[in-house]
Amino acid sequence: MTRRGISRRKVRYAVVGLGHIAQVAVLPAFRNTANSELFALVSGDPDKLEKVGKQYELEHLYSYDDYSRALSNVDAVYLTLPNHLHREYAVRAAAAGVHVLCEKPMAVTSADCKAMIEAANQNHAKLMIAYRLHFEAGNLEAIRLARSGKLGTLRIFTSEFAQQVADDNVRVREPVARGGGPVYDMGVYCINAARYLFGSEPTEVFAITGNNGDQRFQRVEEMTSVIMRFPEERLATFTCSFGAADISRYALIGTKGVLRANPAYEYARALKHQLTGGKKSKSRTFPKRDQFAAQLVYFSDCVLKDKAPEPSGLEGWADVRIVEAIYESARTKKTVPLPELPGKKTRPTINQEIHRPAPGKPRVVHAKPGSREAA
């Protein structure tokens, strides 16, 4: 509960930031929930704020300068801001007793993550990081298969995640030091998948970056390839890129079988699996669902029933510290060891599946898609 308590059965949200993902996925998702209410919007663009507010028939519209006033009228915030602003806006919300659902990556540095966790704990606010795939049927089925023994002993994880990012997108405008670049934006999906499929934390990381000289990549690298060593001598490798054709896939390879997910990380398309063991192979398609509504339903339930959310702030921090190690390795050209992750770690289970039908396409105001293909 918040400092005011929630007597009604809906959690009132302010969505903070009205970029493309907020408008095409987050805002429409509220219509697919019974326990979450879109109550307020916060944006630095007055024209966008007015038009989007009118589209959703909202009266509570605030500039970033009025963020404190927004916090006084809601129970929770959904942060869809640029990565380097996550810490400030999450800490301010928690200090006001407002619960925080924050887009991934959680923040830019481990210090930022720790500050967010501490602020939430001190003010009895819930903090959840928006790993939407933790509630998606295909992804949770992959976790179940990984734990079932059908693949034998797990040995290898490999993944590729790429897109052609638009020239003016914030993900290439902001330098790595402010959370720009493909690892913060796309690599966290690969890192997170390796961690929950192996069910453990990596012990060391090695990484290398590449840049073809394209004008887009003046402040960030074009692509990064990573090797992560896990306990029991398992290896996870992935490459993420802002300068290659669309791809979103992984393979989990055991001693007896292989699970391939392609696409693996999407929200706008159906997810597909191919399970191979011996000479047998079978495919399965998981229809497109509203993954954003699912996580809203889950987080609001945690608020209303005073439950600790998974994925928590610790889950977000676990990925960010690996991102930091990746860039350190790429800079030093050395393997970077990872200390044991402090705190009790929980992982997604099949019980977290929440099914909400796929939403329609909303009208988008002053917000461009991040990739050239989507433009």
N, C-alpha and C positions, 0 to 999 in steps of 0.2 A: 504493500500500500504506500501511497505518498503521504506527505506531511498532513494533507487535508483528509485523507481517507477517501475511498471510492465507494459510496453507498449504492450508486447505480451499477449495472452489470456491463457497462461499456467503459473502456479506457479512452480518454480524450487525448489525441495526438496533435502535435505541431510537426509538420514536415519542414525541415530546415534545409534550404537549398532546392532550387527548382530547375536543375539541369535535365538533360535528356532522360536519364534513368528514372529520375523522380517522376517525370511527366508520363512516360510510356509504361512504367511498371508499378511504381510505388503508389501514386495517387489512385489509379484505377483499382488497385487491390483492396482498398477499404470497402468497396461495394461488395466484395466477396467475403466479408467477415461479419459475424454477429456480435462480437465482443470488442470491436475497435471502431472508434469514431474519428474521422478526419475533421478536426475542429479548427485548426489554424495553419497558416502558411507563413514562412519567413524567407525573404529574398532580398537581394540588393538591387534588383531591377524593378522599379515601381510599375512600369507598364506591364511587365510579365506578371507581377504580383496581382495587379488589378484584373487582367484578363483570365488568368488561371483561377483566381478566386471566384470570378463570376461564373466560370465554367462549372465549378463545384458548389456554387451557391453558398460561399463562405463569407462571413462578416468579419472574422478575426484575421486580419492581414497585417503583417509587421515587417519592417525593415530590419536589417541586422543591428542597427543602432537601438532598435526597440526589442531586442531579444529578451531582455529581462522582463518586460511587460508580457511578452508571449508566455514565458515560463510561469507567470503567476496565474495563467488561465488554463493550463493543461496538466495532465497527469504524466505524459511521456512525450519524448521527442524521437523522431526518426531522422537521423543525420545523414544527408546525402551531399555533404560538402566536399570540396577538395581535401585531399588526404592531410595536408599540413594544418588544417583547421579543426580536425576531429578532437584533438585534446582540449583546446580552449572551450569549444562549445559543449563537449561532454562534461567537463569539470564544472562549468557554470551551471549546467542543468542539474547535475547531481547535488551541487551545493544548495540549490533551490528545492531539493527534495523531489526532483522530477526524474523519472526513470528514463533510461537511455538505450535505444536501439540504434546502433552505429554501423554504417556500411563498412565493408572491408576494403583495403586493409584497415585494421583498427586504428593505426597511427603510423608515424614515420619512424619513431625510435622506441626502444625498450623503455627508456625513461618516460616517454609520453604514455605508453601503455600502463606502466606502474602508477603514474599520476591519476589516470582515469580509474583504475581499479581501486586505488586508495580513496579517491573522492566518493565513489559509489559506496564503498564499505562504511566510510565515516558517516555518511548521510542516509544510510539504509535505503539506498536507491538500487534498483535492478539495473544491471548492465549486460547487454547481449550484443554480440557481433553478428552482422547479418549474413551468416553462411546459409543461404537459402537451400543449398543442396542437402543440408542436414535433415530436411523434412520431405525430400523428394523421393518417390518410390524407387526409381531406377538406381539412384545412388545408394539408398539404404539396402536394396537387394544386393548390390555389389559388396557392401560391407558384410552382409549375412553370408554370402558365398565365400568371402575371404576367410571367415571364421569357421565355416562348416567343415573344412577339410576336403571339399570336392576338388580343389586345385592341388591337393597335396601340401607339402611344406612350401610356404611362400618364399620366393627367392629374389624376384626382379619386379620393379615397377618402372615403366617408361612412359613418357607423355610428351606431346607437342601441342602447344596452344599459341595460335598466331592470328593476326589480322593486319590489314593495311590501315593504320591509324591516320585520320585526317590531319592535314598540316596545321590547322589552327586549334586542335584539340588540347585541352588543359594537360593531358597526360604526356604530351611532348613539349608543351610550353614551360611547364614547371620542371626544374632540375631534380635529379635524384635526391638531393638533400631536402627537398620539399615534397617527396613522395611521388615524383614523376617516374616514367620509365616502365618497361614491360614486366619487371619482376614484381613491383608493388601492385600493378594493375592485373596482370594475368598469371604471373608465377605463383601467387598465393593460392590459386586454385590447385595447381599441381602439387605444391608443398602440402596443402591441407589434405588432398586425396591420398598422397603417399603415407601420411601420418595416420589417417583413420583406417586405411586398408591394411597397413602393416600393424596397426594397433600399438604403436610405440613411437618414441621420439628419436630423431637422428643424433648420432654422436659426433659426426664431423662432416664438413662441407668443402667441396672444391668447385670453383666456377671460373668461366671465361666468357668475355663479352666480344661481340662483333659489331662493326659499323661500316656500312658500304659507302659512306660519305654523302648520303642523301641530305638535303637541306633540313628535312624534318628532325634529323638526329644531331642537332648542334648541342643540345642540353642533356640529352639522354642517349643511352646506347640503342642501337637498332634491335639487338637480340642478345640473349644470355643463355648459355648452356650450363647445367648444374649436375653434379654428382653428390648424392647424400648417402653416407653409410649409416645403416641402422643396426641395432643389436642383432645377434645371431648371424652376422656377416651377410646381411641382405643389402642390396643396392637399389637406390632409386635415382633415375636420371630424367631430366626434362629439358626442353628448350622452349622458351617463350620469345615471341617476336612481335614488333610493331611494323615490320616491313616485309611480311610474307603473306601468301594467300590464306584465306580463312581455313583454320583447322582447329579442332577441339577434340582430342582423343587421348586415351591412355590404354595401356595393357598391363594386367597383373598376371605374372607368370609364376606358377608353382612347379613342383616336381612331377605333378600328374596332369596338369591342365592349364589353360590360358583363358582369362576373361578379357575381352576387348570391349571397350566402351567408345562409340563413335556415332554421333557426337556425345561428349561426356559432360561438358560444363555449361551447356546452353540453357536459357530460360525461354527463348522464343521458338524453339523447335522441340519435337519429340526426341527423347534420348533412346539410344539403341545399344543392345548388348549382343555379343557373340561369345558363347561359351564352348570351348573345345577341350575334349578329353579323349586321348587315344585317337581312334578313327571317327569318333562321333562329334558332331557340331550342331548346335542349335542356336537360333537367334530369337530375340525378344525385343519388342518395341514398347516403350513406356510413353503413352500419349502426352502431348503438351499439357501442362497444368499451370495454375497460377501459383508460382513458387513464392511470390512476395506476399500474397494473402496468407499462405500457409504459415510463414514465419511471424506475421502479425498476429494471427490467431494464437499461435504458441506463446509469443511473448506476453500478450495481453492476459492469457491464462495464468502465466507465471506471476504477473502483477496482481491479478484478482485473487489468486489462491496462495500468494506469498511463497512461491516456489523458486528455487535457484535455477536459472536458465542454463541450458546447454545448446549452443555454444556460448560460453562465458567470456569474460575479459581475459581469463587465463588462456583460452583457446586462441584469441586474437594475438596476444603477446607471444604465444608459442610460434606462430608464423612470422611475426615481425622480427623476432630475434634471429630467425633463420635467414630472412631477407638481409639483415645487417651483416650476417656472416658471409652471405653470398657476395655482397659488394666488397667486403674486406678481402675475401679470397681473390676476387677478380683484380683488385688493386695491387695486392702483394704477390699474386701468382703462387700462393701457398695454400695448403689445406688448413682450414680453420676448425679447431675443436669446439664442440658445444657442451657446456656444462649441463648437469642434470637440471631439468626444469623443476623449479620449486612449486610446491602446492599440490593439492590433490587433483588429478586429471580425470575428467569424465569424457566419454566418447559417444558419438551418436549411435542409437540403436534403432532397430526396425519399428519399435513402439512410437517413434517420433514422426512417423509418416502422417501427413495431413493432406487430404485431397481437396483441392478447390478447382473448379472448372476454369479453363483458359479464358482470360478477359478479352474484350474487344480492343480495337485500336482507337486511342483517344486523339484529340486534336492537340498538337504540340505548339507551344508559343515560345519564340526566341530561344530555341534549344536545338542544336544540330546533333545528329548521331555521331558517335566517336570514330566510326570506321568509314573508309572511302567506299566500300561496297554498299553500305547502308545509306550513303548520302543520296 
